[in-house]
Amino acid sequence: MPTLTTSNSFSQHGDQYSLSVRISHDLVLGTPGLGVYAVSAKQLQNLDVALWPEGVCLVLRAAEHRTTKISTDVLRASALFGHFRDSLLANLAALGVDNIKERMESDKLFLDLTVDPPSSSRPPQLYLRGIHLDYIWKATQEGAEAHIFSPNLLLPDVSVLDTLFQRFVAYHLVGRYPLIFGPYSRRLDAERAVFPSIARNILTIAVRSPNASMRKSTRKLIAGMRASHERETELVASQLFLLAPNADDLPEPEDEERLTDTRAITFALERLYRKALRPRRFKPKLPSNGPSRKKMAHENQVDSDLDIDDGDDTRSPELALTNGATLEPHNDVFGMPGRIDTLNQEVDGDEDLARDMLDLFAAGDSDDALDLLDEDEPLDETFLFSDDEDAILSDDDDFFSPPPYPESLNTGRYTSPQEHHTVPVEYDAGWTSLNLLH
């Protein structure tokens, strides 16, 4: 399929100039094709983006006033590139990047990132192949010089470059791709490893329960989890169909494993974890040999990029190109579209979590033909669907725990949940009886 690209831009002002960065994300579905199609950032929402098998490359270019290109040799020796590279190296461990390699091709400067790919519970929909950063310097006062492209960085320029780097990493690396960069994906990997064990224990508890109402509720919950997973899969398929310029460009769907009860619960736990625990805003480190940001900040001027709340207006707006088979006419040195539509970022809140909880625990309309146990589960399902509430599940081959219900103090046999027993309990005031429901 042709490459999909979405673009954003933001700027930072210095004393006598402004420095803007136009960032373009190259995403591939399946195998890369020949064409490049511009899409909106909102069209990519709710789609999992995975790491390209060969890694991710950052492509840097620079220009003055959108008309004069800065040569690759000058850019590589400039203080701008040195600051960007050093800042990236200072955050390798936090971003999950193993190594960085520089290379030059024609008028582009590449930084190849080697990332240890996180695990995934399902086939990815899109692959991140590259990110283009186009720096454009523009004078705001007469006599201003582009010292930012010189080998020696002037002190007032440090704050400008620090702010641009922080925004790029926070919003365009970790913010956009939490399953690739940052600590969130590693925490999710650790949690995902225990989800199957939790699911199996839930099923075991349901098998042992002699309570018919509990077994019925469990069947309904698992049916709701299956339905929620199927709806999510259909939604992703429809989004990919709208993104594809032609239906033939879509890759052949992979044959997924049968959605067993264990996998249905596992997907539900992962979906709930990802909805309930949002990634925190990533705060990158600055180079250790660089000046302090507090010394760089002007007096009586709030440096809002250090700690941005959800309600702040300092976030860089999402800027998207119009969808089409060909790009719009170009009007600058980098050959980017002249018109860019501004899209307001929407922050998902409690509404998404509430809706996901409803989907997760939705009750099915029919209890028939909804098996709680899978064929591959080493559990006895005869007891689960038995109408005999006095039936006892054999624990000969069970490895979880001793018999599920205690022996009666009076009869010496196992008791059912409907049986009441009188157990003597000693209080300070004397002996009395406590009615327990097992």
C-alpha positions as CSV (number, residue, x, y, z in Angstrom):
1,M,0.0,0.0,0.0
2,P,1.3,3.6,-0.6
3,T,2.7,5.5,2.3
4,L,0.3,7.6,4.4
5,T,1.7,10.9,5.7
6,T,0.3,13.4,8.2
7,S,1.9,16.7,8.9
8,N,2.1,19.1,11.8
9,S,4.0,22.3,12.5
10,F,4.8,24.5,15.5
11,S,7.3,27.4,16.1
12,Q,9.2,29.1,18.8
13,H,10.3,32.8,18.7
14,G,13.7,34.1,19.6
15,D,14.9,37.7,20.2
16,Q,15.0,38.6,16.5
17,Y,13.8,35.5,14.7
18,S,11.3,32.6,14.7
19,L,12.2,29.0,14.2
20,S,9.4,26.6,13.1
21,V,9.5,22.9,12.6
22,R,7.3,21.0,10.2
23,I,7.0,17.4,11.2
24,S,5.7,14.7,8.7
25,H,5.0,11.2,9.8
26,D,5.3,8.4,7.3
27,L,3.1,5.4,8.0
28,V,2.8,2.2,6.0
29,L,0.1,-0.4,5.9
30,G,1.4,-3.7,4.7
31,T,4.2,-3.3,2.2
32,P,5.2,0.2,1.0
33,G,4.1,1.3,-2.4
34,L,5.1,4.0,-4.8
35,G,2.5,6.7,-4.0
36,V,2.3,9.0,-1.0
37,Y,-1.1,10.1,0.3
38,A,-1.8,12.8,2.8
39,V,-4.3,12.0,5.5
40,S,-5.7,13.7,8.5
41,A,-4.3,13.0,12.0
42,K,-7.9,12.2,13.2
43,Q,-8.2,9.5,10.6
44,L,-5.4,7.6,12.4
45,Q,-7.0,7.7,15.8
46,N,-7.7,4.4,17.6
47,L,-5.2,2.6,15.3
48,D,-2.3,0.8,16.8
49,V,1.0,1.9,15.2
50,A,3.9,-0.6,15.4
51,L,7.6,-0.2,14.7
52,W,8.8,-0.7,11.1
53,P,10.8,-4.0,11.1
54,E,13.9,-2.1,9.8
55,G,13.7,0.6,12.5
56,V,12.6,4.3,12.4
57,C,14.6,7.0,10.7
58,L,14.5,10.7,11.5
59,V,15.1,12.9,8.5
60,L,16.3,16.5,9.1
61,R,16.4,19.4,6.7
62,A,16.8,23.1,7.2
63,A,16.1,26.3,5.3
64,E,16.1,30.1,5.7
65,H,12.9,32.0,4.9
66,R,11.5,28.9,3.1
67,T,13.6,29.7,0.1
68,T,17.2,29.0,0.8
69,K,18.2,25.5,1.7
70,I,20.9,24.8,4.2
71,S,23.3,22.2,2.9
72,T,23.6,18.9,4.6
73,D,27.2,19.5,5.5
74,V,26.4,22.8,7.1
75,L,23.4,21.4,8.9
76,R,25.4,18.4,10.3
77,A,28.1,20.8,11.7
78,S,25.5,23.3,13.0
79,A,24.7,23.8,16.6
80,L,21.0,23.0,15.9
81,F,21.8,19.5,14.9
82,G,24.3,19.0,17.7
83,H,21.8,20.1,20.2
84,F,19.1,17.8,18.7
85,R,21.5,14.8,18.7
86,D,22.8,15.4,22.2
87,S,19.3,15.8,23.6
88,L,18.2,12.6,21.9
89,L,21.2,10.7,23.3
90,A,20.4,12.0,26.8
91,N,16.9,10.3,26.5
92,L,17.8,7.0,24.9
93,A,16.9,4.8,27.9
94,A,13.7,6.7,28.7
95,L,12.5,6.4,25.1
96,G,13.5,2.8,24.8
97,V,15.9,3.5,21.9
98,D,19.0,1.2,21.8
99,N,21.2,3.0,19.3
100,I,21.4,6.0,17.0
101,K,23.3,6.0,13.7
102,E,24.0,9.1,11.5
103,R,24.1,9.0,7.7
104,M,23.7,11.5,4.8
105,E,22.0,11.0,1.5
106,S,21.8,13.8,-1.1
107,D,20.3,16.8,0.7
108,K,19.0,14.9,3.7
109,L,20.5,14.1,7.1
110,F,19.3,10.8,8.6
111,L,19.3,9.5,12.2
112,D,18.4,5.8,12.3
113,L,16.9,4.7,15.5
114,T,17.2,1.1,16.7
115,V,14.4,0.3,19.0
116,D,13.6,-3.0,20.8
117,P,10.1,-3.6,19.6
118,P,7.5,-4.1,22.3
119,S,5.3,-7.2,22.3
120,S,1.8,-7.0,20.7
121,S,-1.3,-9.0,21.4
122,R,-2.7,-8.5,17.9
123,P,-1.4,-7.8,14.4
124,P,-0.6,-4.1,14.0
125,Q,-2.6,-1.9,11.6
126,L,0.1,0.6,10.7
127,Y,3.9,0.7,10.8
128,L,5.9,3.8,11.6
129,R,8.7,4.1,9.0
130,G,10.1,7.6,9.3
131,I,9.6,11.1,10.7
132,H,10.7,14.2,8.7
133,L,11.7,17.4,10.6
134,D,12.0,20.5,8.4
135,Y,13.5,23.5,10.3
136,I,12.7,26.9,8.9
137,W,14.4,30.0,10.2
138,K,12.9,33.4,9.6
139,A,14.1,36.8,10.7
140,T,11.6,39.0,12.5
141,Q,13.9,42.1,12.7
142,E,16.3,43.6,10.3
143,G,19.9,42.7,10.8
144,A,19.1,39.3,12.4
145,E,21.5,36.5,11.4
146,A,21.0,32.8,11.4
147,H,23.5,32.0,14.1
148,I,21.5,28.9,14.9
149,F,23.0,27.2,11.8
150,S,26.6,28.1,12.9
151,P,28.8,25.6,14.7
152,N,28.7,27.6,17.9
153,L,25.4,28.0,19.7
154,L,24.6,31.3,21.2
155,L,23.2,31.5,24.7
156,P,19.8,32.9,23.7
157,D,19.2,30.1,21.2
158,V,19.5,27.3,23.8
159,S,16.0,28.0,25.2
160,V,14.5,28.0,21.7
161,L,16.0,24.6,20.8
162,D,15.2,23.1,24.2
163,T,11.5,24.0,23.8
164,L,11.3,22.7,20.3
165,F,13.0,19.4,21.3
166,Q,10.7,18.9,24.3
167,R,7.6,19.5,22.2
168,F,8.8,17.1,19.5
169,V,9.5,14.2,21.9
170,A,6.5,14.8,24.2
171,Y,3.9,15.1,21.4
172,H,5.3,13.6,18.3
173,L,7.2,10.6,19.6
174,V,5.9,9.4,23.0
175,G,2.5,11.2,22.7
176,R,1.7,9.8,19.2
177,Y,3.3,6.4,19.6
178,P,3.1,5.2,23.2
179,L,3.3,1.6,22.1
180,I,6.8,2.3,20.6
181,F,8.5,5.0,22.6
182,G,8.5,5.8,26.3
183,P,7.9,3.8,29.5
184,Y,4.2,3.1,28.9
185,S,4.8,0.3,26.4
186,R,7.2,-1.4,28.8
187,R,4.7,-1.3,31.6
188,L,2.0,-2.6,29.4
189,D,4.3,-5.5,28.4
190,A,4.8,-6.4,32.1
191,E,1.0,-6.3,32.7
192,R,0.2,-8.2,29.5
193,A,2.3,-11.1,30.6
194,V,0.0,-11.9,33.6
195,F,-3.3,-11.4,31.8
196,P,-3.6,-15.0,30.6
197,S,-3.0,-16.3,34.1
198,I,-5.7,-14.0,35.5
199,A,-8.1,-15.2,32.8
200,R,-7.4,-18.9,33.6
201,N,-8.0,-18.3,37.3
202,I,-11.3,-16.5,36.5
203,L,-12.5,-19.5,34.5
204,T,-11.4,-21.9,37.2
205,I,-13.4,-20.1,39.8
206,A,-16.4,-20.1,37.5
207,V,-16.1,-23.9,36.9
208,R,-16.0,-24.6,40.6
209,S,-18.9,-22.4,41.6
210,P,-22.1,-24.4,42.3
211,N,-24.0,-21.1,42.1
212,A,-26.1,-21.2,38.9
213,S,-26.6,-17.4,39.0
214,M,-22.9,-16.8,39.2
215,R,-22.2,-19.2,36.2
216,K,-24.9,-17.5,34.2
217,S,-23.5,-14.0,34.9
218,T,-20.0,-15.3,33.9
219,R,-21.4,-16.5,30.6
220,K,-23.0,-13.1,29.9
221,L,-19.8,-11.2,30.8
222,I,-17.6,-13.3,28.5
223,A,-20.2,-13.0,25.7
224,G,-20.0,-9.2,26.2
225,M,-16.2,-9.3,26.0
226,R,-16.4,-11.3,22.7
227,A,-18.9,-8.8,21.3
228,S,-16.7,-5.8,22.3
229,H,-13.6,-7.4,20.7
230,E,-15.6,-8.1,17.5
231,R,-16.9,-4.5,17.3
232,E,-13.4,-3.1,17.8
233,T,-12.1,-5.3,15.1
234,E,-14.8,-4.2,12.7
235,L,-14.2,-0.6,13.5
236,V,-10.5,-0.9,12.7
237,A,-11.2,-2.7,9.4
238,S,-13.6,0.1,8.4
239,Q,-11.0,2.8,9.3
240,L,-8.4,1.0,7.2
241,F,-10.8,0.7,4.3
242,L,-11.4,4.5,4.3
243,L,-7.6,5.2,4.5
244,A,-6.8,3.0,1.6
245,P,-6.8,4.9,-1.8
246,N,-8.0,1.7,-3.4
247,A,-9.6,-1.4,-1.9
248,D,-6.9,-3.5,-3.7
249,D,-4.2,-1.7,-1.7
250,L,-5.4,-3.3,1.6
251,P,-3.3,-6.4,2.6
252,E,-4.9,-9.7,3.0
253,P,-6.3,-10.1,6.5
254,E,-4.3,-12.5,8.6
255,D,-5.9,-15.5,10.1
256,E,-6.2,-14.8,13.8
257,E,-6.3,-17.5,16.4
258,R,-9.7,-18.7,17.6
259,L,-11.1,-16.2,20.1
260,T,-11.2,-18.6,23.1
261,D,-12.6,-17.6,26.4
262,T,-9.1,-17.1,27.8
263,R,-8.1,-14.7,24.9
264,A,-11.5,-12.9,25.2
265,I,-10.8,-12.1,28.9
266,T,-7.2,-11.2,28.1
267,F,-8.2,-8.7,25.4
268,A,-10.7,-7.2,27.8
269,L,-8.1,-6.8,30.5
270,E,-5.7,-5.1,28.1
271,R,-8.4,-2.8,26.7
272,L,-9.4,-1.8,30.2
273,Y,-5.8,-1.2,31.2
274,R,-5.2,1.0,28.2
275,K,-8.3,3.0,28.7
276,A,-8.1,3.5,32.4
277,L,-4.3,4.2,32.6
278,R,-3.4,7.0,30.2
279,P,0.3,7.6,29.5
280,R,1.6,10.6,31.4
281,R,3.1,13.5,29.6
282,F,6.7,12.6,28.9
283,K,9.3,15.1,30.1
284,P,12.6,14.6,28.3
285,K,15.9,15.4,29.8
286,L,18.1,18.1,28.5
287,P,21.9,17.6,27.7
288,S,23.9,17.5,30.9
289,N,26.4,20.1,29.7
290,G,23.7,22.6,28.6
291,P,22.7,25.6,30.6
292,S,19.8,25.5,33.0
293,R,16.3,26.4,31.6
294,K,15.7,28.6,34.6
295,K,18.7,30.8,33.6
296,M,17.4,30.9,30.0
297,A,13.8,32.0,30.9
298,H,13.1,35.7,30.8
299,E,11.9,37.4,33.8
300,N,8.1,37.7,34.3
301,Q,7.7,35.2,31.5
302,V,6.1,31.8,32.2
303,D,7.8,28.8,30.6
304,S,4.5,26.9,30.0
305,D,6.2,24.0,28.1
306,L,7.8,22.7,31.3
307,D,4.5,21.6,32.8
308,I,1.5,21.6,30.6
309,D,-1.9,20.8,31.9
310,D,-4.6,19.2,29.8
311,G,-6.5,22.5,29.6
312,D,-3.5,24.6,28.4
313,D,-3.6,26.1,25.0
314,T,0.1,25.8,24.5
315,R,-0.1,22.4,22.9
316,S,0.9,22.3,19.3
317,P,-2.2,22.1,17.2
318,E,-2.8,19.0,15.0
319,L,-2.3,20.1,11.4
320,A,-3.5,17.8,8.6
321,L,-3.3,17.7,4.9
322,T,-6.3,17.0,2.8
323,N,-6.9,13.4,1.7
324,G,-6.2,12.8,-2.0
325,A,-4.2,10.7,-4.4
326,T,-1.9,13.6,-5.2
327,L,-0.4,16.2,-3.0
328,E,-1.3,19.9,-3.4
329,P,0.8,22.5,-5.2
330,H,4.0,23.2,-3.4
331,N,5.2,26.7,-2.4
332,D,8.3,26.3,-0.3
333,V,11.7,24.9,-0.5
334,F,10.8,21.5,1.0
335,G,8.0,20.9,-1.4
336,M,5.3,20.8,1.2
337,P,1.6,21.7,0.6
338,G,0.8,25.4,0.8
339,R,-2.5,25.0,2.7
340,I,-2.8,23.1,6.0
341,D,-6.0,22.7,7.9
342,T,-5.9,23.1,11.6
343,L,-7.4,20.3,13.7
344,N,-8.0,20.7,17.4
345,Q,-6.7,17.9,19.5
346,E,-9.3,16.1,21.6
347,V,-8.4,14.6,24.9
348,D,-10.3,11.5,25.7
349,G,-11.5,11.6,29.3
350,D,-13.8,9.7,31.6
351,E,-16.4,9.3,28.8
352,D,-14.2,6.8,26.9
353,L,-13.5,4.9,30.1
354,A,-17.2,4.7,30.9
355,R,-18.1,3.6,27.4
356,D,-15.4,0.9,27.4
357,M,-16.6,-0.4,30.8
358,L,-20.1,-0.8,29.3
359,D,-18.7,-2.6,26.3
360,L,-16.5,-4.8,28.5
361,F,-19.4,-5.9,30.8
362,A,-22.2,-5.9,28.2
363,A,-24.6,-8.7,28.7
364,G,-25.4,-11.0,25.8
365,D,-29.0,-11.5,24.6
366,S,-28.8,-15.3,24.6
367,D,-27.3,-17.7,27.1
368,D,-27.6,-20.7,24.8
369,A,-24.6,-21.9,22.8
370,L,-22.3,-19.6,24.8
371,D,-19.7,-21.9,26.2
372,L,-17.7,-20.6,29.1
373,L,-14.9,-23.1,28.8
374,D,-12.7,-23.5,25.8
375,E,-11.8,-26.7,24.1
376,D,-8.2,-26.1,25.0
377,E,-8.8,-25.5,28.7
378,P,-7.9,-28.4,31.0
379,L,-11.1,-28.0,33.0
380,D,-14.2,-30.1,33.4
381,E,-17.2,-28.2,31.9
382,T,-19.9,-30.7,32.9
383,F,-20.1,-29.1,36.3
384,L,-20.4,-25.6,34.9
385,F,-23.6,-26.3,33.0
386,S,-25.0,-28.9,35.4
387,D,-28.4,-28.2,36.9
388,D,-27.5,-30.3,39.9
389,E,-26.4,-27.7,42.4
390,D,-25.2,-30.4,44.8
391,A,-22.8,-31.8,42.2
392,I,-19.1,-31.7,43.2
393,L,-16.2,-31.0,40.8
394,S,-13.5,-33.5,41.1
395,D,-10.2,-32.0,42.1
396,D,-8.0,-35.0,41.3
397,D,-6.3,-33.2,38.4
398,D,-6.7,-29.7,39.7
399,F,-3.5,-27.7,40.6
400,F,-5.0,-24.5,41.8
401,S,-6.2,-25.1,45.4
402,P,-7.7,-27.7,47.8
403,P,-11.5,-28.5,47.6
404,P,-13.3,-25.3,47.0
405,Y,-15.8,-25.5,49.9
406,P,-15.1,-26.4,53.6
407,E,-16.5,-29.4,55.3
408,S,-19.5,-28.9,57.5
409,L,-18.8,-28.9,61.2
410,N,-21.9,-31.0,61.8
411,T,-22.1,-33.5,58.9
412,G,-18.5,-33.8,57.7
413,R,-19.5,-33.4,54.1
414,Y,-19.0,-30.6,51.6
415,T,-21.7,-27.9,51.7
416,S,-23.4,-26.0,48.9
417,P,-23.9,-22.2,48.8
418,Q,-27.6,-22.6,49.6
419,E,-26.9,-24.5,52.9
420,H,-26.9,-22.5,56.2
421,H,-24.8,-23.5,59.1
422,T,-24.8,-22.4,62.7
423,V,-21.2,-21.8,63.9
424,P,-20.5,-21.0,67.5
425,V,-18.6,-17.7,67.9
426,E,-17.3,-16.4,71.2
427,Y,-17.7,-12.8,72.2
428,D,-16.8,-10.9,75.3
429,A,-20.4,-11.1,76.5
430,G,-20.6,-14.9,76.2
431,W,-21.5,-17.5,73.6
432,T,-23.9,-16.8,70.8
433,S,-24.5,-18.1,67.3
434,L,-23.7,-16.5,63.9
435,N,-25.6,-17.4,60.8
436,L,-23.1,-17.8,57.9
437,L,-24.0,-18.2,54.2
438,H,-21.3,-20.1,52.3
